[in-house]
Amino acid sequence: MLRAIQVSCDTVFYKFAYETWLRMGGLHPKKKAKDPFTEMAKAYGLGKPTGLDLPAESDGRIADRAWKKAYWKATKDFYCAKAKTGYPDVAKSDPQRAAYLLQLSKENCVDGWAYRGGDAANFAIGQGDTLVTPLQLARVYAAVANGGTLVTPHLGKAIITPEGKLVRNIEPKPAGRVPVSAATLSWERSALRSVTEVGTGYGPFFRAGFPIDKLPVASKTGTAEVYGKQSTSWFATFAPADKPQYAVVMMVSQGGTGSGTSGPAVRAIWESLYGVDGEQVKPKTSAIPGVVAGKGLPVFAEDGAILPPRRAS
């Protein structure tokens, strides 16, 4: 399991998911059977908004059996029609894709409701019909880092009048806890740290000269495939791995591999955040004075302007 996480070996997780799918009854699931993969994803807050204080936040998608059946009912007529007509417009420029879409339409028309072994395997690695936002994934990694608490993210710290008078503080409230033991979370933190040391996160960090001995980073690469397009690049991290303070997640649409595109960019964020200079960590040059964000509010001038933070001398 450790090595599978370090090198991002999909087939190990395919096996777990497929064998679980068979035990649940396969295409004919046992009564009240619960999929531990999709249920745990929901427990980590996926498939619903995080509660961010902005409108129109995406809820993502956990593509379980119930979703598959509901989606089939909503799209059956469309796919059955396309199974008869095909995709002549697409065929003019891309006959191979048109043939693929036609076959897909025929299958979806007949039994698009079926949750197959391939669906379970895809879900185990975040592929298929699964949708996750970068913010949701950051909250997942923050929960692993902080010992299991789901955080409700906020953009603001307080509401201030134009003159700099405090109206009210915005107090973050926990959104619950993940049903995972402390021992398991501890193992996960150790495993993710090793990804940076000897796994797929090695290239953009350790090999690039990042001082992971002074600032250990826990990481995980992700490369989501999209038909006909360049892969989506993911890189999720938290640090310091032994005493986490921040989680940083990056996603680049059509960016290629996680380690190749998002990894170096995430490393640059950590370098700025902690004042990394070569193989040295210099907190005095960090983006946030003292590295840890202060608990108080910034200082305001009489005209309401926010004064720059004071750095340690």
NORKAGI-V656864 format. One record per residue. N is the residue number from 0. SS is DSSP state (h for helix, s for strand, l for the rest). OMEGA is omega in radians with two decimals (NA if undefined). D_CENTER is the distance of its C-alpha to the mean C-alpha in Angstrom with 1 decimal. Layout:
BEGIN
n=(N	N)
ss=(SS	SS)
omega=(OMEGA	OMEGA)
d_center=(D_CENTER	D_CENTER)
END
This chain:
BEGIN
n=(0	1	2	3	4	5	6	7	8	9	10	11	12	13	14	15	16	17	18	19	20	21	22	23	24	25	26	27	28	29	30	31	32	33	34	35	36	37	38	39	40	41	42	43	44	45	46	47	48	49	50	51	52	53	54	55	56	57	58	59	60	61	62	63	64	65	66	67	68	69	70	71	72	73	74	75	76	77	78	79	80	81	82	83	84	85	86	87	88	89	90	91	92	93	94	95	96	97	98	99	100	101	102	103	104	105	106	107	108	109	110	111	112	113	114	115	116	117	118	119	120	121	122	123	124	125	126	127	128	129	130	131	132	133	134	135	136	137	138	139	140	141	142	143	144	145	146	147	148	149	150	151	152	153	154	155	156	157	158	159	160	161	162	163	164	165	166	167	168	169	170	171	172	173	174	175	176	177	178	179	180	181	182	183	184	185	186	187	188	189	190	191	192	193	194	195	196	197	198	199	200	201	202	203	204	205	206	207	208	209	210	211	212	213	214	215	216	217	218	219	220	221	222	223	224	225	226	227	228	229	230	231	232	233	234	235	236	237	238	239	240	241	242	243	244	245	246	247	248	249	250	251	252	253	254	255	256	257	258	259	260	261	262	263	264	265	266	267	268	269	270	271	272	273	274	275	276	277	278	279	280	281	282	283	284	285	286	287	288	289	290	291	292	293	294	295	296	297	298	299	300	301	302	303	304	305	306	307	308	309	310	311	312)
ss=(l	h	h	h	h	h	l	l	l	h	h	h	h	h	h	h	h	h	h	h	h	h	h	l	l	l	l	l	l	l	l	l	l	l	l	h	h	h	h	h	h	h	h	l	l	l	l	l	l	l	l	l	l	l	l	l	l	l	l	l	s	l	l	l	h	h	h	h	h	h	h	h	h	h	h	h	h	h	h	h	h	h	h	h	h	l	l	h	h	h	h	h	h	l	h	h	h	h	h	h	h	h	h	h	h	h	h	h	h	h	h	l	l	l	l	l	h	h	h	h	h	h	h	h	l	l	l	l	l	l	s	l	l	h	h	h	h	h	h	h	h	h	h	h	h	h	l	l	s	l	l	l	l	l	l	l	l	s	s	s	l	l	l	l	l	s	s	s	s	l	l	l	l	l	l	l	s	l	l	l	l	h	h	h	h	h	h	h	h	h	h	h	h	h	h	h	h	h	l	l	l	l	l	l	l	l	l	l	l	l	l	l	l	l	l	l	s	s	s	s	s	s	s	s	l	l	l	l	l	l	l	s	s	s	s	s	s	s	s	l	l	l	l	l	l	s	s	s	s	s	s	s	l	l	l	l	l	h	h	h	h	h	h	h	h	h	h	h	h	h	h	h	h	h	l	s	s	l	l	s	s	l	h	h	h	l	l	l	l	l	l	l	l	l	l	l	l	l	l	s	l	l	l	l	l	s	l	l	l	l	l	l	l)
omega=(-3.14	-3.12	3.11	3.10	-3.10	-3.07	3.08	-3.08	-3.06	-2.97	3.10	-3.11	2.98	-3.09	3.12	-3.07	-3.10	3.13	3.08	3.11	3.11	-3.13	3.13	3.11	3.09	-3.13	3.13	-3.01	3.08	-3.11	-3.14	3.10	3.13	3.13	-3.10	3.14	-3.13	3.13	3.13	3.09	3.10	3.13	3.07	3.07	-3.14	-3.13	3.09	-3.12	3.14	-3.08	3.11	-3.07	3.00	3.14	2.99	3.07	3.12	3.12	-3.12	-3.12	2.96	-3.01	3.11	-3.11	-3.11	3.12	-3.10	-3.12	3.13	3.14	3.13	3.13	-3.08	-3.03	-3.05	-3.09	-3.14	-3.09	3.12	3.10	3.14	3.10	3.12	-3.05	-3.05	-3.10	-3.07	-3.14	3.12	-3.09	-3.13	-3.09	-3.08	-3.08	3.14	3.10	3.12	3.10	3.11	-3.14	3.11	3.11	3.12	-3.14	3.12	-3.13	-3.12	3.12	-3.04	-3.05	3.11	3.12	-2.98	3.06	-3.00	3.10	3.10	3.08	3.14	3.14	3.11	-3.11	-3.09	3.11	3.08	-3.13	3.12	-3.09	-3.12	3.04	3.14	3.08	3.08	3.13	3.10	-3.13	3.08	3.13	3.08	-3.11	3.05	3.12	3.07	-3.07	-3.01	3.09	3.01	-3.12	3.04	-3.08	2.98	-3.05	3.07	3.06	-3.07	3.10	-3.14	3.02	-3.04	3.05	3.10	3.14	3.11	3.13	-3.13	3.05	3.04	3.04	3.05	-3.07	3.11	3.14	3.10	-3.13	-3.13	3.13	3.10	-3.10	-3.09	-3.11	3.11	3.14	3.13	3.12	3.10	3.11	3.13	3.13	3.11	-3.13	-3.13	3.06	-3.11	3.07	3.13	-3.06	-3.05	-3.07	-3.05	3.08	-3.10	-3.06	-3.08	-3.13	-3.01	-3.12	-3.12	3.09	3.11	-3.07	-3.08	3.04	3.12	3.12	-3.12	-3.11	3.02	-3.04	3.02	3.09	3.06	3.11	-3.07	-3.09	3.10	-3.06	3.07	-3.12	3.02	-3.10	3.04	-3.08	3.10	2.99	-3.09	-3.07	2.83	-3.08	-0.27	-3.02	-3.12	3.09	-2.99	3.07	-3.08	2.97	3.13	3.14	3.09	3.04	3.11	3.13	-3.09	-3.08	-3.11	-3.07	3.11	-3.10	-3.07	-3.07	-3.10	-3.09	3.13	3.13	3.09	3.09	3.13	3.10	3.12	3.13	3.12	-3.07	-3.07	3.13	3.13	3.11	-3.05	3.12	-3.13	3.04	-3.06	-3.09	-3.12	3.13	-3.09	-3.14	3.09	-3.12	-3.13	3.10	-3.10	3.14	-3.13	3.14	-3.12	3.11	3.10	3.13	-3.12	3.03	-3.10	3.13	3.12	3.13	3.12	-3.13	3.13	-3.14	3.12	3.09	3.09	-3.12	NA)
d_center=(19.9	19.6	20.5	18.2	15.1	16.9	17.6	14.7	17.4	16.4	19.9	19.8	17.1	19.0	22.0	20.6	19.3	22.5	24.8	23.3	23.7	27.3	28.0	26.9	29.4	27.8	28.8	30.9	28.8	30.6	31.4	28.7	26.5	23.0	20.2	18.6	15.4	14.8	16.4	14.2	11.0	13.1	14.2	10.8	11.1	9.2	11.7	13.2	13.2	12.3	15.9	15.5	19.1	19.0	20.2	18.6	15.0	13.2	12.7	10.6	12.3	12.8	15.5	17.9	21.7	22.5	20.2	21.7	25.2	24.8	23.4	26.4	28.9	27.7	27.8	30.6	33.3	31.5	30.8	34.3	35.8	33.9	35.0	38.5	38.3	35.7	34.1	37.1	35.6	32.7	35.3	37.3	34.7	32.5	34.5	32.1	29.2	31.7	32.7	29.1	28.6	32.0	31.2	28.0	30.0	32.6	30.3	28.4	31.8	33.2	30.5	27.1	26.8	26.5	23.4	24.1	23.3	21.3	19.1	18.4	17.9	15.5	13.4	13.3	11.4	9.2	12.0	14.9	14.7	11.2	9.4	6.1	6.2	5.0	7.0	5.8	2.7	5.8	7.9	7.0	7.8	10.5	11.9	12.2	13.8	16.2	17.5	15.9	16.1	13.7	14.2	15.3	14.4	17.4	18.4	22.0	23.9	27.1	29.2	32.1	35.2	36.3	38.7	36.1	37.0	34.4	33.9	31.3	28.5	25.0	24.3	20.7	20.9	18.8	17.4	18.2	17.5	15.7	18.4	18.1	21.0	21.2	22.3	19.2	16.9	19.3	19.1	15.3	15.7	18.5	16.9	14.0	16.7	18.7	16.1	17.1	20.7	21.4	18.4	16.4	15.6	19.4	20.3	18.6	19.5	22.4	24.2	23.9	25.7	23.1	24.8	22.4	25.6	25.8	22.2	20.2	16.5	14.0	11.5	9.7	10.0	8.7	11.3	11.0	14.7	16.3	20.0	22.4	19.9	18.5	15.1	11.9	10.9	7.6	8.2	6.7	9.9	12.2	16.0	18.7	17.6	20.8	20.8	17.4	17.8	14.7	11.0	10.1	7.1	8.4	8.3	11.9	13.2	15.9	15.4	16.1	14.6	11.8	14.6	17.1	15.7	12.6	13.9	17.2	16.0	13.8	16.9	19.0	17.1	17.8	21.3	22.0	20.6	22.7	25.6	25.2	28.3	28.7	28.7	29.4	27.4	29.4	28.2	31.0	29.4	25.8	24.3	24.7	28.1	27.9	24.2	23.5	23.4	26.7	27.1	29.8	29.9	30.9	34.6	35.9	39.1	41.8	40.7	37.1	35.7	32.9	34.4	32.5	31.4	33.9	33.1	34.6	37.9)
END
